[in-house]
Amino acid sequence: MKYKVIPFVAELTESDTTSAVANQLDTLINDMSSQGWDYIRLENVDTVVKGNPGVAAGCFGAGATPATPDYSTSYMVAVFRKA
C-alpha cells in the first residue's frame, strides 16, 4: 500500500460559501482518483515554526535584527492511498 499526503488550502473570496470549499475538495479528490489514488480523509497537522534569535547590534545598533518568537500553526492535508 502506498500513501500520498497533499496540502489542502481552500481559496475563498468574501462572497464564497462553504460549498466553494466542498467544490475545491471535490476537485482534488476527483483529480487524484483519476490517477488511481483513493481518498482516505482530511487531517489537521499542528506544528511549531521556529523563530529567529536575532542578531546583536553593532556600534550604534547598526546591523541588528530583532528576535522573533516561535509560533504554532496548523495545516490541513488530504490523505490518499493506492494499492
C-alpha positions as CSV (number, residue, x, y, z in Angstrom):
1,M,0.0,0.0,0.0
2,K,1.3,3.5,-0.9
3,Y,0.1,6.7,0.7
4,K,0.2,10.3,-0.5
5,V,-0.4,13.4,1.6
6,I,-1.3,16.6,-0.1
7,P,-1.7,20.1,1.5
8,F,-5.3,21.3,1.2
9,V,-5.9,25.1,1.4
10,A,-9.3,26.3,0.2
11,E,-9.1,29.7,-1.6
12,L,-12.2,31.8,-1.0
13,T,-13.5,35.2,-1.7
14,E,-15.7,37.2,0.6
15,S,-18.8,36.2,-1.4
16,D,-18.0,32.4,-1.4
17,T,-19.9,30.0,0.8
18,T,-18.9,26.6,2.3
19,S,-20.0,25.0,-1.0
20,A,-16.9,26.6,-2.6
21,V,-14.7,24.7,-0.1
22,A,-16.6,21.5,-0.8
23,N,-16.1,22.0,-4.6
24,Q,-12.4,22.5,-4.2
25,L,-12.0,19.4,-2.2
26,D,-14.2,17.5,-4.6
27,T,-12.0,18.6,-7.5
28,L,-8.9,17.4,-5.6
29,I,-10.4,14.1,-4.8
30,N,-11.6,13.5,-8.4
31,D,-8.2,14.6,-9.8
32,M,-6.4,12.1,-7.5
33,S,-8.9,9.4,-8.2
34,S,-8.3,9.7,-11.9
35,Q,-4.6,8.9,-11.1
36,G,-5.6,5.8,-9.2
37,W,-5.5,7.2,-5.6
38,D,-8.3,6.5,-3.1
39,Y,-9.3,9.4,-0.8
40,I,-9.0,8.5,2.9
41,R,-9.6,11.7,4.9
42,L,-8.6,15.2,5.8
43,E,-6.2,15.6,8.7
44,N,-5.1,18.6,10.7
45,V,-1.3,18.8,11.3
46,D,-0.2,21.1,14.1
47,T,3.4,22.3,14.0
48,V,5.7,24.9,15.6
49,V,7.5,27.3,13.3
50,K,10.9,28.2,14.9
51,G,11.5,31.9,15.4
52,N,14.7,33.8,14.7
53,P,17.0,34.6,17.7
54,G,18.0,37.8,16.1
55,V,21.5,39.3,15.7
56,A,23.1,41.6,18.3
57,A,23.6,45.2,17.3
58,G,26.9,46.6,16.3
59,C,28.1,50.1,17.0
60,F,25.1,52.4,17.3
61,G,22.8,49.4,16.6
62,A,23.9,49.0,13.0
63,G,23.1,45.6,11.5
64,A,20.8,44.4,14.3
65,T,17.9,42.2,13.5
66,P,15.1,41.7,16.0
67,A,14.3,38.3,17.5
68,T,11.1,36.7,16.5
69,P,9.3,34.2,18.7
70,D,8.3,30.6,17.8
71,Y,4.7,30.3,16.9
72,S,2.2,27.5,16.4
73,T,0.2,26.9,13.2
74,S,-1.8,24.1,11.7
75,Y,-2.3,22.8,8.1
76,M,-5.0,20.7,6.5
77,V,-3.7,17.8,4.4
78,A,-5.7,15.3,2.3
79,V,-4.6,11.7,2.7
80,F,-4.8,9.2,-0.3
81,R,-3.8,5.6,-0.7
82,K,-3.1,3.3,-3.7
83,A,-2.9,-0.5,-3.6
